[in-house]
Amino acid sequence: MTSDRVPVVVAARRTPIATKGARLAHVTAEHLAAPVIRACVDDARAATGARADIGDVVLGNCMGPGGNIARLAALAAGIDVAVPGMTVDRQCGSGLSAIITAGEAIRAGDDRLQLAGGVESASTAPTRTFAGIAYFRAPFAPSGFPDPEMGPAAQALALRYDIDRHQQDNYAARSHQLAYDAHRLGRFDEEIVAIGDVRVDDGPRAGIPAMLGRFAPLFAPADGELNGTVTAGNSCRISDGAAAVAMVPAGSRGTTPGLALVAAATVGCDPALPGIGPVAAITRALADAGVTLADVAAFEIVEAFAAQTLAVLHLLGLAPDGVADPRVCAQGGALALGHPWGASGAVSVVRLFSRLVRGNAPAGTLGIATAAVGGGMGVAALFKVVR
């Protein structure tokens, strides 16, 4: 493979992220994704000065109605009917896996523009039934394997790694404060595509940090103690949203700045502790690239729960004494903004693009996007700024 075939993200956009049942509740998944896809195409063509052919549209989605959401969104975005679409389901890692998959097409020799990302409309997700019984989600693991809900799984991590309520609330407060400051300073403005009259995220919320101590525990710890530590305040909100990127081979980007996809890894872990998956994925991606954690300037992890995020950071050595390294989600994360499952991994890449490319980081600066996945997996991608 020549260096010309390295995939480079040259455009990155997302919708505002809205809480389930709130301002985007009436918008179906394909109509959340379509404006973002269209914006990425327009941005990429304006930046490169070329009307590159589009090779594929690859979107992650978890809980939608099926029917290949990527194809629906591509058509709704006005993409030529000759361009195919593929929908990826790796649960909370879906959006990031879609971007990695699109990058693999470029590495394999496809020199066309690739569009990839993720979308979730939790508000319009259908109810599923089997044998007349309705259920919210399919199993993450088969009979005979642990298959915890994500909240209790986060509580189990808090217990195993001694992450107390104070540490979790402090991390959640950090996410809200950083995101609030970023919003106030306009750090999200260039990445957001309005959906109708919805132009800003539902979060962050300035008053949340002061309220965190009032939230009641949601789950009893596995050791039978009376009081858990995972609360609604230090957990993400289920949300609606979409995010996407446009990728081109390095050889056709010209002088357009972007994020080169250097390495990626997807790794399995114990289904009983699914939130720990990013540890092995990050470790493998770094090893494949021949770099270390110290070489990375920016980390974007999908903050499903403060306990889960802190457990990952603890094992990586990025949360000494329970305090997150300043490189991690430096403008807030899903605890403040919300977690649209199939989109969140792609939101992490958009956030890296804003922090590093729009933020004028020098060429060679490294960033990592990562997510934990139900059923026991982690996915991570390492990017490098090119100018």
Salt bridges, closest charged atoms under 4 A:
GLU30 OE2 - HIS31 NE2 3.96
ASP42 OD1 - ARG38 NH2 3.31
ASP43 OD2 - ARG13 NE 2.70
ASP110 OD2 - ARG112 NH2 2.87
ASP147 OD1 - ARG137 NH2 3.34
GLU149 OE1 - ARG137 NE 3.41
ASP169 OD2 - ARG165 NE 2.79
ASP181 OD1 - ARG184 NH2 3.43
GLU191 OE2 - ARG14 NE 2.60
GLU191 OE2 - ARG351 NE 3.06
ASP201 OD1 - ARG14 NH1 2.75
ASP202 OD1 - ARG23 NE 2.59
GLU300 OE2 - ARG355 NH1 2.77
ASP325 OD1 - ARG327 NE 3.00
